[in-house]
Amino acid sequence: MGVEAHVLNALTTYNSLTTLVSTKIYPAKVPQAVAPPAVTYRVVSGGRVNSLTGYSGLSNPQVLIDCFSTSYSQVLSVSTAIIEAITGSTRFKAVLSDNPVDEYDDEISVHRRTLDFSIWL
């Protein structure tokens, strides 16, 4: 099972998150017809960890998870639930690698928060 499947499982089985976004959790981008709040996830780097003797049996991908909402307070609540879901997973170890990045899109009136995780499998 790849890291994407593990991340999706952690997000979709965390009740505090699904209470906020329902099933609106997608790889890479939110479909155009879907209204916020919603979540996306994607692997941006990393993978197999090698040592001088070859593949160590570990992987350390970097995963970005974005949450979208028309309300800034709701995007904060969704991001908190995401952090709890990912760092609380028993399938992998995860660390929030960087401070969250907040953006606002004036054209569509949507807040976005990006979370950057280092995940060990």
The first five atom37 places (N, CA, C, CB, O) and aatype in JSON, in Angstrom:
{
  "aatype": [12, 7, 19, 6, 0, 8, 19, 10, 2, 0, 10, 16, 16, 18, 2, 15, 10, 16, 16, 10, 19, 15, 16, 11, 9, 18, 14, 0, 11, 19, 14, 5, 0, 19, 0, 14, 14, 0, 19, 16, 18, 1, 19, 19, 15, 7, 7, 1, 19, 2, 15, 10, 16, 7, 18, 15, 7, 10, 15, 2, 14, 5, 19, 10, 9, 3, 4, 13, 15, 16, 15, 18, 15, 5, 19, 10, 15, 19, 15, 16, 0, 9, 9, 6, 0, 9, 16, 7, 15, 16, 1, 13, 11, 0, 19, 10, 15, 3, 2, 14, 19, 3, 6, 18, 3, 3, 6, 9, 15, 19, 8, 1, 1, 16, 10, 3, 13, 15, 9, 17, 10],
  "atom_mask": [
    [1, 1, 1, 1, 1],
    [1, 1, 1, 0, 1],
    [1, 1, 1, 1, 1],
    [1, 1, 1, 1, 1],
    [1, 1, 1, 1, 1],
    [1, 1, 1, 1, 1],
    [1, 1, 1, 1, 1],
    [1, 1, 1, 1, 1],
    [1, 1, 1, 1, 1],
    [1, 1, 1, 1, 1],
    [1, 1, 1, 1, 1],
    [1, 1, 1, 1, 1],
    [1, 1, 1, 1, 1],
    [1, 1, 1, 1, 1],
    [1, 1, 1, 1, 1],
    [1, 1, 1, 1, 1],
    [1, 1, 1, 1, 1],
    [1, 1, 1, 1, 1],
    [1, 1, 1, 1, 1],
    [1, 1, 1, 1, 1],
    [1, 1, 1, 1, 1],
    [1, 1, 1, 1, 1],
    [1, 1, 1, 1, 1],
    [1, 1, 1, 1, 1],
    [1, 1, 1, 1, 1],
    [1, 1, 1, 1, 1],
    [1, 1, 1, 1, 1],
    [1, 1, 1, 1, 1],
    [1, 1, 1, 1, 1],
    [1, 1, 1, 1, 1],
    [1, 1, 1, 1, 1],
    [1, 1, 1, 1, 1],
    [1, 1, 1, 1, 1],
    [1, 1, 1, 1, 1],
    [1, 1, 1, 1, 1],
    [1, 1, 1, 1, 1],
    [1, 1, 1, 1, 1],
    [1, 1, 1, 1, 1],
    [1, 1, 1, 1, 1],
    [1, 1, 1, 1, 1],
    [1, 1, 1, 1, 1],
    [1, 1, 1, 1, 1],
    [1, 1, 1, 1, 1],
    [1, 1, 1, 1, 1],
    [1, 1, 1, 1, 1],
    [1, 1, 1, 0, 1],
    [1, 1, 1, 0, 1],
    [1, 1, 1, 1, 1],
    [1, 1, 1, 1, 1],
    [1, 1, 1, 1, 1],
    [1, 1, 1, 1, 1],
    [1, 1, 1, 1, 1],
    [1, 1, 1, 1, 1],
    [1, 1, 1, 0, 1],
    [1, 1, 1, 1, 1],
    [1, 1, 1, 1, 1],
    [1, 1, 1, 0, 1],
    [1, 1, 1, 1, 1],
    [1, 1, 1, 1, 1],
    [1, 1, 1, 1, 1],
    [1, 1, 1, 1, 1],
    [1, 1, 1, 1, 1],
    [1, 1, 1, 1, 1],
    [1, 1, 1, 1, 1],
    [1, 1, 1, 1, 1],
    [1, 1, 1, 1, 1],
    [1, 1, 1, 1, 1],
    [1, 1, 1, 1, 1],
    [1, 1, 1, 1, 1],
    [1, 1, 1, 1, 1],
    [1, 1, 1, 1, 1],
    [1, 1, 1, 1, 1],
    [1, 1, 1, 1, 1],
    [1, 1, 1, 1, 1],
    [1, 1, 1, 1, 1],
    [1, 1, 1, 1, 1],
    [1, 1, 1, 1, 1],
    [1, 1, 1, 1, 1],
    [1, 1, 1, 1, 1],
    [1, 1, 1, 1, 1],
    [1, 1, 1, 1, 1],
    [1, 1, 1, 1, 1],
    [1, 1, 1, 1, 1],
    [1, 1, 1, 1, 1],
    [1, 1, 1, 1, 1],
    [1, 1, 1, 1, 1],
    [1, 1, 1, 1, 1],
    [1, 1, 1, 0, 1],
    [1, 1, 1, 1, 1],
    [1, 1, 1, 1, 1],
    [1, 1, 1, 1, 1],
    [1, 1, 1, 1, 1],
    [1, 1, 1, 1, 1],
    [1, 1, 1, 1, 1],
    [1, 1, 1, 1, 1],
    [1, 1, 1, 1, 1],
    [1, 1, 1, 1, 1],
    [1, 1, 1, 1, 1],
    [1, 1, 1, 1, 1],
    [1, 1, 1, 1, 1],
    [1, 1, 1, 1, 1],
    [1, 1, 1, 1, 1],
    [1, 1, 1, 1, 1],
    [1, 1, 1, 1, 1],
    [1, 1, 1, 1, 1],
    [1, 1, 1, 1, 1],
    [1, 1, 1, 1, 1],
    [1, 1, 1, 1, 1],
    [1, 1, 1, 1, 1],
    [1, 1, 1, 1, 1],
    [1, 1, 1, 1, 1],
    [1, 1, 1, 1, 1],
    [1, 1, 1, 1, 1],
    [1, 1, 1, 1, 1],
    [1, 1, 1, 1, 1],
    [1, 1, 1, 1, 1],
    [1, 1, 1, 1, 1],
    [1, 1, 1, 1, 1],
    [1, 1, 1, 1, 1],
    [1, 1, 1, 1, 1],
    [1, 1, 1, 1, 1]
  ],
  "atom_positions": [
    [[0.85, -1.18, 0.0], [0.0, 0.0, 0.0], [0.89, 1.24, 0.0], [-0.97, 0.0, 1.23], [1.79, 1.36, 0.83]],
    [[0.65, 2.16, -0.94], [1.43, 3.39, -1.04], [1.04, 4.41, 0.01], [0.0, 0.0, 0.0], [0.01, 4.28, 0.68]],
    [[1.87, 5.43, 0.14], [1.61, 6.46, 1.14], [0.29, 7.16, 0.89], [2.75, 7.47, 1.15], [-0.39, 7.54, 1.84]],
    [[-0.1, 7.35, -0.37], [-1.38, 8.01, -0.66], [-2.55, 7.23, -0.05], [-1.57, 8.15, -2.17], [-3.46, 7.84, 0.51]],
    [[-2.53, 5.93, -0.15], [-3.6, 5.11, 0.42], [-3.61, 5.21, 1.95], [-3.45, 3.64, -0.01], [-4.68, 5.26, 2.56]],
    [[-2.43, 5.24, 2.56], [-2.36, 5.38, 4.02], [-2.89, 6.74, 4.47], [-0.9, 5.21, 4.5], [-3.63, 6.84, 5.45]],
    [[-2.52, 7.79, 3.75], [-2.98, 9.14, 4.09], [-4.49, 9.23, 3.92], [-2.28, 10.2, 3.22], [-5.19, 9.73, 4.8]],
    [[-5.01, 8.74, 2.79], [-6.44, 8.76, 2.56], [-7.19, 8.01, 3.66], [-6.77, 8.16, 1.19], [-8.22, 8.48, 4.15]],
    [[-6.68, 6.85, 4.05], [-7.31, 6.08, 5.12], [-7.31, 6.86, 6.43], [-6.58, 4.74, 5.3], [-8.33, 6.88, 7.13]],
    [[-6.2, 7.48, 6.78], [-6.12, 8.25, 8.02], [-7.12, 9.41, 8.02], [-4.7, 8.78, 8.24], [-7.75, 9.69, 9.03]],
    [[-7.25, 10.07, 6.88], [-8.17, 11.21, 6.79], [-9.63, 10.79, 6.79], [-7.87, 12.01, 5.54], [-10.45, 11.39, 7.48]],
    [[-9.97, 9.77, 6.02], [-11.38, 9.39, 5.87], [-11.93, 8.63, 7.08], [-11.55, 8.54, 4.64], [-13.14, 8.51, 7.22]],
    [[-11.06, 8.13, 7.93], [-11.54, 7.4, 9.11], [-11.48, 8.24, 10.39], [-10.72, 6.14, 9.29], [-11.77, 7.74, 11.48]],
    [[-11.1, 9.5, 10.25], [-11.02, 10.38, 11.43], [-12.32, 11.18, 11.52], [-9.77, 11.34, 11.34], [-12.56, 12.09, 10.73]],
    [[-13.16, 10.82, 12.49], [-14.51, 11.38, 12.6], [-14.55, 12.89, 12.74], [-15.21, 10.77, 13.77], [-15.44, 13.54, 12.19]],
    [[-13.59, 13.47, 13.47], [-13.59, 14.93, 13.64], [-13.4, 15.64, 12.3], [-12.48, 15.35, 14.61], [-13.92, 16.74, 12.11]],
    [[-12.68, 15.01, 11.39], [-12.48, 15.6, 10.06], [-13.7, 15.37, 9.17], [-11.24, 15.01, 9.4], [-14.18, 16.3, 8.53]],
    [[-14.18, 14.14, 9.13], [-15.31, 13.85, 8.24], [-16.59, 14.57, 8.68], [-15.57, 12.34, 8.19], [-17.48, 14.81, 7.87]],
    [[-16.69, 14.91, 9.96], [-17.8, 15.73, 10.42], [-17.77, 17.1, 9.77], [-17.77, 15.86, 11.96], [-18.81, 17.7, 9.5]],
    [[-16.56, 17.6, 9.51], [-16.4, 18.94, 8.92], [-16.49, 18.94, 7.38], [-15.06, 19.51, 9.34], [-17.06, 19.85, 6.8]],
    [[-15.91, 17.91, 6.74], [-15.83, 17.93, 5.26], [-16.59, 16.79, 4.59], [-14.39, 17.86, 4.84], [-16.62, 16.71, 3.36]],
    [[-17.19, 15.94, 5.36], [-17.91, 14.77, 4.83], [-16.92, 13.89, 4.05], [-19.1, 15.2, 3.91], [-15.88, 13.51, 4.59]],
    [[-17.23, 13.56, 2.82], [-16.35, 12.71, 2.01], [-15.53, 13.51, 1.01], [-17.17, 11.65, 1.27], [-14.95, 12.94, 0.08]],
    [[-15.47, 14.82, 1.18], [-14.8, 15.7, 0.21], [-13.29, 15.75, 0.46], [-15.39, 17.13, 0.27], [-12.74, 16.79, 0.83]],
    [[-12.63, 14.6, 0.26], [-11.18, 14.44, 0.42], [-10.67, 13.84, -0.88], [-10.81, 13.53, 1.68], [-11.06, 12.73, -1.26]],
    [[-9.8, 14.58, -1.57], [-9.42, 14.21, -2.93], [-7.9, 14.21, -3.15], [-10.07, 15.15, -3.92], [-7.19, 14.96, -2.48]],
    [[-7.42, 13.37, -4.07], [-6.01, 13.45, -4.46], [-5.79, 14.65, -5.38], [-5.56, 12.13, -5.16], [-6.54, 14.84, -6.35]],
    [[-4.8, 15.45, -5.09], [-4.3, 16.53, -5.95], [-5.2, 17.75, -6.1], [-4.04, 15.99, -7.27], [-4.74, 18.87, -5.87]],
    [[-6.46, 17.6, -6.49], [-7.31, 18.79, -6.66], [-8.77, 18.48, -6.37], [-7.18, 19.33, -8.09], [-9.23, 17.34, -6.46]],
    [[-9.48, 19.54, -6.0], [-10.9, 19.42, -5.73], [-11.65, 19.5, -7.07], [-11.39, 20.55, -4.73], [-11.39, 20.42, -7.85]],
    [[-12.54, 18.57, -7.35], [-13.34, 18.67, -8.57], [-14.1, 20.0, -8.63], [-14.32, 17.49, -8.67], [-14.53, 20.51, -7.6]],
    [[-14.25, 20.54, -9.8], [-14.81, 21.87, -9.99], [-16.21, 22.03, -9.4], [-14.85, 22.2, -11.45], [-16.54, 23.1, -8.89]],
    [[-17.02, 21.01, -9.45], [-18.41, 21.12, -8.98], [-18.56, 20.98, -7.46], [-19.26, 20.06, -9.66], [-19.67, 21.11, -6.94]],
    [[-17.48, 20.71, -6.74], [-17.55, 20.48, -5.3], [-17.39, 21.8, -4.54], [-16.46, 19.47, -4.85], [-16.44, 22.55, -4.77]],
    [[-18.32, 22.06, -3.65], [-18.27, 23.28, -2.83], [-17.45, 23.04, -1.57], [-19.69, 23.74, -2.45], [-17.46, 21.93, -1.03]],
    [[-16.73, 24.06, -1.1], [-15.97, 23.92, 0.14], [-16.92, 23.72, 1.32], [-15.09, 25.16, 0.37], [-18.08, 24.11, 1.24]],
    [[-16.44, 23.14, 2.41], [-15.06, 22.79, 2.7], [-14.64, 21.49, 2.02], [-14.85, 22.68, 4.21], [-15.46, 20.6, 1.76]],
    [[-13.35, 21.4, 1.73], [-12.81, 20.2, 1.1], [-11.33, 20.1, 1.43], [-13.03, 20.23, -0.45], [-10.71, 21.05, 1.92]],
    [[-10.77, 18.91, 1.14], [-9.36, 18.62, 1.45], [-8.73, 17.95, 0.23], [-9.23, 17.71, 2.72], [-9.38, 17.15, -0.45]],
    [[-7.46, 18.28, -0.04], [-6.68, 17.57, -1.05], [-5.37, 17.12, -0.42], [-6.42, 18.45, -2.3], [-4.89, 17.7, 0.55]],
    [[-4.78, 16.07, -1.0], [-3.49, 15.57, -0.54], [-2.66, 15.17, -1.75], [-3.66, 14.37, 0.44], [-3.19, 14.74, -2.77]],
    [[-1.34, 15.31, -1.63], [-0.44, 14.91, -2.71], [0.96, 14.7, -2.18], [-0.44, 15.96, -3.83], [1.41, 15.39, -1.27]],
    [[1.65, 13.74, -2.78], [3.05, 13.47, -2.46], [3.89, 14.38, -3.34], [3.43, 11.94, -2.67], [3.7, 14.41, -4.56]],
    [[4.82, 15.11, -2.74], [5.62, 16.06, -3.52], [7.09, 15.68, -3.61], [5.5, 17.43, -2.93], [7.8, 16.17, -4.49]],
    [[7.56, 14.83, -2.73], [8.95, 14.39, -2.81], [9.18, 13.22, -1.87], [9.92, 15.55, -2.46], [8.29, 12.79, -1.14]],
    [[10.4, 12.7, -1.93], [10.79, 11.63, -1.03], [10.5, 10.27, -1.59], [0.0, 0.0, 0.0], [10.13, 10.13, -2.76]],
    [[10.66, 9.32, -0.77], [10.46, 7.95, -1.19], [11.4, 7.04, -0.43], [0.0, 0.0, 0.0], [11.57, 7.17, 0.78]],
    [[11.99, 6.12, -1.16], [12.85, 5.11, -0.55], [14.05, 5.74, 0.16], [13.32, 4.12, -1.6], [14.69, 6.67, -0.35]],
    [[14.34, 5.21, 1.34], [15.51, 5.66, 2.09], [16.59, 4.6, 1.94], [15.17, 5.9, 3.6], [16.4, 3.44, 2.29]],
    [[17.73, 5.03, 1.4], [18.85, 4.12, 1.17], [19.97, 4.36, 2.17], [19.38, 4.27, -0.25], [20.11, 5.45, 2.71]],
    [[20.75, 3.32, 2.41], [21.95, 3.42, 3.23], [23.12, 2.93, 2.39], [21.81, 2.59, 4.57], [22.95, 2.62, 1.21]],
    [[24.3, 2.85, 2.97], [25.47, 2.38, 2.23], [25.33, 0.93, 1.79], [26.71, 2.53, 3.08], [26.01, 0.48, 0.87]],
    [[24.43, 0.19, 2.45], [24.23, -1.21, 2.08], [23.01, -1.42, 1.18], [24.08, -2.06, 3.34], [22.66, -2.55, 0.86]],
    [[22.37, -0.33, 0.77], [21.21, -0.43, -0.12], [19.94, 0.08, 0.53], [0.0, 0.0, 0.0], [19.97, 0.87, 1.47]],
    [[18.82, -0.38, 0.01], [17.51, 0.05, 0.49], [17.32, -0.36, 1.95], [16.39, -0.53, -0.39], [17.52, -1.52, 2.31]],
    [[16.94, 0.61, 2.78], [16.8, 0.38, 4.22], [15.47, -0.27, 4.6], [16.95, 1.68, 4.95], [15.3, -0.71, 5.74]],
    [[14.53, -0.33, 3.67], [13.2, -0.83, 3.99], [12.26, 0.28, 4.46], [0.0, 0.0, 0.0], [11.1, 0.02, 4.75]],
    [[12.76, 1.51, 4.53], [11.96, 2.65, 4.97], [11.68, 3.6, 3.8], [12.67, 3.4, 6.1], [12.42, 3.64, 2.82]],
    [[10.6, 4.35, 3.93], [10.28, 5.41, 2.99], [9.97, 6.66, 3.78], [9.08, 5.01, 2.08], [9.43, 6.59, 4.88]],
    [[10.32, 7.83, 3.22], [10.08, 9.11, 3.88], [9.58, 10.16, 2.88], [11.36, 9.61, 4.56], [10.28, 11.12, 2.58]],
    [[8.35, 9.96, 2.37], [7.81, 10.95, 1.45], [7.35, 12.21, 2.17], [6.65, 10.35, 0.67], [6.99, 12.19, 3.34]],
    [[7.36, 13.32, 1.42], [6.8, 14.57, 1.89], [5.41, 14.68, 1.28], [7.71, 15.8, 1.51], [5.24, 14.54, 0.07]],
    [[4.42, 14.94, 2.13], [3.03, 15.01, 1.69], [2.46, 16.38, 2.05], [2.18, 13.86, 2.34], [2.56, 16.83, 3.19]],
    [[1.86, 17.03, 1.05], [1.16, 18.29, 1.29], [-0.33, 18.02, 1.35], [1.5, 19.35, 0.19], [-0.89, 17.33, 0.49]],
    [[-0.96, 18.58, 2.37], [-2.42, 18.46, 2.51], [-2.98, 19.87, 2.58], [-2.81, 17.6, 3.78], [-2.58, 20.67, 3.42]],
    [[-3.93, 20.16, 1.68], [-4.57, 21.47, 1.63], [-6.01, 21.36, 2.09], [-4.51, 22.06, 0.21], [-6.7, 20.39, 1.79]],
    [[-6.44, 22.37, 2.83], [-7.85, 22.44, 3.19], [-8.4, 23.76, 2.68], [-8.06, 22.3, 4.74], [-7.72, 24.79, 2.69]],
    [[-9.65, 23.72, 2.24], [-10.31, 24.85, 1.6], [-11.64, 25.11, 2.29], [-10.52, 24.59, 0.08], [-12.38, 24.19, 2.63]],
    [[-11.95, 26.4, 2.49], [-13.24, 26.76, 3.05], [-13.54, 28.22, 2.73], [-13.27, 26.52, 4.58], [-12.64, 29.01, 2.47]],
    [[-14.81, 28.57, 2.75], [-15.2, 29.97, 2.56], [-15.04, 30.76, 3.86], [-16.66, 30.06, 2.07], [-15.11, 31.99, 3.85]],
    [[-14.81, 30.06, 4.97], [-14.65, 30.68, 6.28], [-13.25, 30.4, 6.82], [-15.74, 30.16, 7.26], [-12.81, 29.25, 6.85]],
    [[-12.55, 31.45, 7.26], [-11.21, 31.25, 7.81], [-11.26, 30.4, 9.08], [-10.54, 32.6, 8.11], [-10.4, 29.54, 9.29]],
    [[-12.25, 30.63, 9.94], [-12.34, 29.84, 11.18], [-12.57, 28.36, 10.86], [-13.48, 30.37, 12.07], [-12.06, 27.49, 11.56]],
    [[-13.33, 28.08, 9.81], [-13.55, 26.68, 9.44], [-12.28, 26.05, 8.87], [-14.7, 26.57, 8.43], [-12.0, 24.89, 9.14]],
    [[-11.51, 26.8, 8.08], [-10.26, 26.24, 7.54], [-9.31, 25.93, 8.69], [-9.61, 27.23, 6.54], [-8.54, 24.96, 8.61]],
    [[-9.33, 26.72, 9.75], [-8.5, 26.43, 10.93], [-8.98, 25.15, 11.62], [-8.54, 27.62, 11.93], [-8.16, 24.32, 12.02]],
    [[-10.28, 24.98, 11.75], [-10.82, 23.76, 12.37], [-10.48, 22.52, 11.55], [-12.34, 23.88, 12.54], [-10.11, 21.49, 12.1]],
    [[-10.63, 22.63, 10.23], [-10.31, 21.5, 9.35], [-8.82, 21.17, 9.44], [-10.7, 21.81, 7.88], [-8.46, 19.99, 9.51]],
    [[-7.97, 22.17, 9.44], [-6.53, 21.9, 9.51], [-6.14, 21.26, 10.84], [-5.74, 23.2, 9.32], [-5.26, 20.4, 10.87]],
    [[-6.77, 21.65, 11.92], [-6.51, 21.02, 13.22], [-6.9, 19.55, 13.19], [-7.29, 21.75, 14.35], [-6.16, 18.7, 13.69]],
    [[-8.04, 19.25, 12.6], [-8.49, 17.85, 12.49], [-7.54, 17.04, 11.6], [-9.93, 17.78, 11.93], [-7.27, 15.88, 11.89]],
    [[-7.02, 17.64, 10.54], [-6.06, 16.95, 9.67], [-4.8, 16.62, 10.43], [-5.73, 17.81, 8.44], [-4.3, 15.5, 10.35]],
    [[-4.27, 17.59, 11.17], [-3.05, 17.35, 11.96], [-3.28, 16.22, 12.95], [-2.63, 18.64, 12.71], [-2.41, 15.35, 13.1]],
    [[-4.41, 16.21, 13.62], [-4.72, 15.14, 14.57], [-4.82, 13.79, 13.87], [-6.04, 15.45, 15.31], [-4.32, 12.79, 14.38]],
    [[-5.47, 13.75, 12.7], [-5.64, 12.5, 11.96], [-4.31, 11.94, 11.49], [-6.57, 12.7, 10.76], [-4.05, 10.74, 11.62]],
    [[-3.46, 12.79, 10.94], [-2.18, 12.33, 10.37], [-1.18, 11.99, 11.46], [-1.6, 13.39, 9.44], [-0.55, 10.94, 11.41]],
    [[-1.01, 12.85, 12.44], [-0.01, 12.57, 13.48], [-0.47, 11.47, 14.43], [0.28, 13.83, 14.28], [0.36, 10.87, 15.12]],
    [[-1.77, 11.2, 14.48], [-2.29, 10.14, 15.33], [-2.39, 8.78, 14.67], [0.0, 0.0, 0.0], [-2.81, 7.81, 15.3]],
    [[-2.02, 8.7, 13.4], [-2.13, 7.43, 12.68], [-1.23, 6.36, 13.28], [-1.79, 7.63, 11.2], [-0.11, 6.64, 13.72]],
    [[-1.73, 5.14, 13.3], [-0.91, 4.01, 13.77], [-0.27, 3.27, 12.6], [-1.76, 3.04, 14.6], [0.5, 2.34, 12.81]],
    [[-0.57, 3.67, 11.37], [-0.02, 3.01, 10.17], [1.32, 3.59, 9.75], [-1.01, 3.13, 9.02], [2.07, 2.95, 9.01]],
    [[1.63, 4.8, 10.21], [2.89, 5.46, 9.87], [3.19, 6.5, 10.93], [2.82, 6.12, 8.45], [2.35, 6.82, 11.77]],
    [[4.41, 7.03, 10.89], [4.81, 8.14, 11.77], [4.83, 9.39, 10.91], [6.21, 7.88, 12.45], [5.32, 9.36, 9.78]],
    [[4.32, 10.48, 11.44], [4.28, 11.72, 10.68], [4.66, 12.9, 11.56], [2.89, 11.93, 10.07], [4.37, 12.94, 12.76]],
    [[5.33, 13.86, 10.92], [5.72, 15.08, 11.6], [5.29, 16.24, 10.73], [7.26, 15.11, 11.88], [5.51, 16.23, 9.52]],
    [[4.67, 17.25, 11.33], [4.35, 18.47, 10.61], [5.67, 19.19, 10.36], [3.32, 19.37, 11.4], [6.29, 19.68, 11.31]],
    [[6.11, 19.25, 9.1], [7.46, 19.7, 8.76], [7.67, 21.19, 8.83], [7.81, 19.24, 7.41], [8.78, 21.66, 9.08]],
    [[6.65, 21.93, 8.62], [6.8, 23.37, 8.48], [5.55, 24.04, 9.03], [7.05, 23.78, 7.01], [4.54, 23.38, 9.28]],
    [[5.63, 25.34, 9.21], [4.45, 26.07, 9.64], [3.4, 26.04, 8.53], [4.81, 27.53, 10.02], [3.75, 26.07, 7.35]],
    [[2.12, 25.99, 8.89], [1.08, 26.03, 7.87], [1.17, 27.33, 7.07], [-0.31, 25.9, 8.52], [1.59, 28.36, 7.58]],
    [[0.78, 27.25, 5.81], [0.76, 28.42, 4.93], [-0.7, 28.74, 4.59], [1.6, 28.17, 3.62], [-1.44, 27.88, 4.12]],
    [[-1.09, 29.98, 4.85], [-2.46, 30.42, 4.58], [-2.5, 31.29, 3.33], [-3.03, 31.18, 5.78], [-1.61, 32.1, 3.09]],
    [[-3.55, 31.1, 2.54], [-3.78, 31.91, 1.34], [-5.27, 32.2, 1.23], [-3.27, 31.18, 0.06], [-6.1, 31.52, 1.83]],
    [[-5.59, 33.23, 0.45], [-6.98, 33.55, 0.17], [-7.1, 33.85, -1.31], [-7.47, 34.75, 1.03], [-6.32, 34.63, -1.86]],
    [[-8.08, 33.24, -1.97], [-8.31, 33.46, -3.39], [-9.51, 34.39, -3.54], [-8.56, 32.1, -4.14], [-10.65, 34.0, -3.31]],
    [[-9.23, 35.64, -3.93], [-10.3, 36.64, -4.08], [-11.29, 36.29, -5.16], [-9.7, 37.99, -4.39], [-12.48, 36.6, -5.04]],
    [[-10.83, 35.65, -6.22], [-11.72, 35.34, -7.35], [-12.85, 34.39, -6.97], [-10.93, 34.73, -8.49], [-13.98, 34.53, -7.45]],
    [[-12.55, 33.42, -6.11], [-13.57, 32.45, -5.73], [-13.95, 32.53, -4.25], [-13.09, 31.04, -6.05], [-14.77, 31.74, -3.77]],
    [[-13.36, 33.49, -3.53], [-13.66, 33.75, -2.11], [-13.46, 32.51, -1.25], [-15.09, 34.25, -1.95], [-14.35, 32.12, -0.49]],
    [[-12.28, 31.89, -1.37], [-11.97, 30.67, -0.62], [-10.64, 30.82, 0.11], [-11.92, 29.44, -1.56], [-9.64, 31.27, -0.45]],
    [[-10.67, 30.42, 1.39], [-9.45, 30.35, 2.19], [-8.8, 29.0, 1.96], [-9.76, 30.57, 3.71], [-9.48, 27.99, 1.77]],
    [[-7.45, 28.99, 1.98], [-6.71, 27.74, 1.81], [-5.59, 27.7, 2.84], [-6.14, 27.62, 0.35], [-4.89, 28.69, 3.06]],
    [[-5.43, 26.55, 3.46], [-4.3, 26.32, 4.37], [-3.57, 25.08, 3.9], [-4.77, 26.16, 5.86], [-4.18, 24.03, 3.69]],
    [[-2.24, 25.2, 3.73], [-1.41, 24.09, 3.29], [-0.6, 23.57, 4.47], [-0.47, 24.52, 2.13], [0.06, 24.33, 5.18]],
    [[-0.66, 22.25, 4.68], [0.08, 21.57, 5.73], [1.13, 20.67, 5.08], [-0.87, 20.75, 6.67], [0.82, 19.95, 4.13]],
    [[2.35, 20.71, 5.58], [3.48, 19.99, 5.0], [3.92, 18.92, 6.01], [4.66, 20.95, 4.64], [4.38, 19.25, 7.1]],
    [[3.77, 17.65, 5.62], [4.11, 16.54, 6.52], [5.29, 15.71, 5.98], [2.89, 15.63, 6.72], [5.4, 15.46, 4.78]],
    [[6.15, 15.31, 6.89], [7.18, 14.3, 6.6], [6.65, 13.0, 7.19], [8.6, 14.7, 7.22], [6.43, 12.89, 8.39]],
    [[6.46, 12.01, 6.32], [5.85, 10.75, 6.75], [6.85, 9.61, 6.61], [4.58, 10.44, 5.91], [7.52, 9.47, 5.59]],
    [[6.93, 8.81, 7.66], [7.83, 7.63, 7.66], [7.02, 6.36, 7.6], [8.74, 7.63, 8.92], [6.12, 6.13, 8.41]],
    [[7.35, 5.53, 6.62], [6.7, 4.23, 6.47], [7.73, 3.14, 6.65], [6.01, 4.1, 5.09], [7.4, 1.95, 6.56]]
  ]
}
